[in-house]
Amino acid sequence: MAKLLSCVLGPRLYKIYRERDSERAPSSVPGTPTSVTNPHSSSWDTYYQPRALEKHADSILALASVFWSISYYSSPFAFFYLYRKGYLSLSKVVPFSHYAGTLLLLLAGVACLRGIGRWTNPQYRQFITILEATHRNHSAENKRQLANYNFDFRSWPVDFHWEEPSSRKESRGGPSRWGVALLRPEPLHRGTADTFLNRVKKLPCQITSYLVAHTLGRRMLYPGSVYLLQKALMPVLLQGQARLVEECHGRRAKLLACDGNEIDTMFVDRRGTAEPQGQKLVICCEGNAGFYEVGCVSTPLEAGYSVLGWNHPGFAGSTGVPFPQNEANAMDVVVQFAIHRLGFQPQDIILYAWSIGGFTATWAAMSYPDISAVILDASFDDLVPLALKVMPDSWRGLVTRTVRQHLNLNNAEQLCRVPEDIMSNRGNDLLLKLLQHRYPRVMAEEGLRVVRQWLEASSQLEEASIYSRWEVEEDWCLSVLRSYQAEHGPEFPWSVGEDMSADGRRQLALFLAQKHLNNFEATHCTPLPAQNFQMPWHL
């Protein structure tokens, strides 16, 4: 009876993986042909096959879940319509509540039938036995057996906790239960006295900003957190996980962040291969609709690095919602997991971010100054200009206030706090702000103007033409920078270029811009080719 109840309440099982160690040798890249014991088996023939009763019950419950999600998102409009039609009176609401209760009882009955179908399936009974044993005892053998199954990640046991003593004994305070430290935006009206009356006056605007951020704003900024989109992408995500697990020996893990969110991660270890890059770990930060199953992890994998992918809060197996504080909390536990559980030194960790993932990458670079390098692909400097571009001009004040208070992705501000030995590939605005912060004398009028001309070039040939027009002497630029560093030390900002001619500042500005930015011509959603995944320049 207890086993039947476990089958009723147990998670949905999607796939049973092939035995990875005994059936084939590891391959280095997703999609690489593998050698298996059974020549007639393929990478996708191991999906769990439910019995008819479980299959049909799952379909009914999945359909009910979709309808519930649609009802949730459309509820404000439905409420307004019902109110206008007079359907919200007590005499009409009470019968509706009876119908809703009956529907819930029917769905509970369907869930029980699904459990009976699972109970009659030996595969599911074996799976639920291993899952329960793993929750009781987190032994390496139990975890190894559980890793052969892909199921609803909510039931996966926690593998790493943010409060683990080994991860915090050397930290500088670490995060609190409220979260890690973020850079806070300055008040919009700095000269205004913060009196009680002013607080009352600002309250309606603050409430409006909060509602916009927690309803429309968050879903526009992170569409990957929308349930319906995840439901549509589920087959693709399952295939992506299968490639990482079966072909790359990927290991999935659940991390518990300081805010209580559970973070879904995938680790591919290349330290035992002949690839020298395998000793370096690339932590990948995905875009606003990206998942590690099908995201930018493919680029460092093809380049031969060890890779740690993770999903934003609210994406796929990760819980929570992707607000900046939650994002930084998740990134913190991911870095701690890489250092204290996977055994990588900060000097061997590289941060690689695509698009909106630049926020968490720059936060980690700012918070963990010993990290080796940061590579930003198609990222941005600040969210406010992007938000204003797509919203009506009459909403400017509301949009600015909402972003600054609730969705403040201030990549450039965080990047300017990064210590001297981390340099990155980044977008145009991000590049200009970084150079202006680090080399303010070089990036005066002449230097800023010539770098803008170089960034506006429409082709690599035009870039080279601008570079040669100013006769940039790279050896001279290197000697100037090295002499300054030897005399004044590495701390930024530098005053190099203070007593330099205008031509010298132009040369130095172009040289620094060319060293910091790798221009790859493509659309925003094009993955970065492995040959363009290059380590940042270091003086």
Secondary structure as GFF3:
##gff-version 3
##sequence-region A 1 539
A	DSSP	alpha_helix	2	9	.	.	.	ID=ss1
A	DSSP	beta_strand	13	16	.	.	.	ID=ss2
A	DSSP	alpha_helix	20	23	.	.	.	ID=ss3
A	DSSP	alpha_helix	52	85	.	.	.	ID=ss4
A	DSSP	alpha_helix	90	119	.	.	.	ID=ss5
A	DSSP	alpha_helix	122	136	.	.	.	ID=ss6
A	DSSP	alpha_helix	140	146	.	.	.	ID=ss7
A	DSSP	beta_strand	149	151	.	.	.	ID=ss8
A	DSSP	three_ten_helix	153	155	.	.	.	ID=ss9
A	DSSP	beta_strand	160	161	.	.	.	ID=ss10
A	DSSP	alpha_helix	165	168	.	.	.	ID=ss11
A	DSSP	alpha_helix	196	212	.	.	.	ID=ss12
A	DSSP	pi_helix	213	217	.	.	.	ID=ss13
A	DSSP	alpha_helix	218	221	.	.	.	ID=ss14
A	DSSP	three_ten_helix	223	225	.	.	.	ID=ss15
A	DSSP	alpha_helix	227	242	.	.	.	ID=ss16
A	DSSP	pi_helix	243	247	.	.	.	ID=ss17
A	DSSP	alpha_helix	248	248	.	.	.	ID=ss18
A	DSSP	beta_strand	251	256	.	.	.	ID=ss19
A	DSSP	beta_strand	262	268	.	.	.	ID=ss20
A	DSSP	three_ten_helix	276	279	.	.	.	ID=ss21
A	DSSP	beta_strand	281	285	.	.	.	ID=ss22
A	DSSP	alpha_helix	298	302	.	.	.	ID=ss23
A	DSSP	beta_strand	306	310	.	.	.	ID=ss24
A	DSSP	alpha_helix	324	340	.	.	.	ID=ss25
A	DSSP	three_ten_helix	346	348	.	.	.	ID=ss26
A	DSSP	beta_strand	349	354	.	.	.	ID=ss27
A	DSSP	three_ten_helix	355	357	.	.	.	ID=ss28
A	DSSP	alpha_helix	358	367	.	.	.	ID=ss29
A	DSSP	beta_strand	373	377	.	.	.	ID=ss30
A	DSSP	alpha_helix	383	390	.	.	.	ID=ss31
A	DSSP	three_ten_helix	393	395	.	.	.	ID=ss32
A	DSSP	alpha_helix	396	406	.	.	.	ID=ss33
A	DSSP	alpha_helix	411	415	.	.	.	ID=ss34
A	DSSP	alpha_helix	428	438	.	.	.	ID=ss35
A	DSSP	alpha_helix	445	455	.	.	.	ID=ss36
A	DSSP	alpha_helix	460	469	.	.	.	ID=ss37
A	DSSP	alpha_helix	474	488	.	.	.	ID=ss38
A	DSSP	alpha_helix	502	516	.	.	.	ID=ss39
A	DSSP	three_ten_helix	530	532	.	.	.	ID=ss40
###
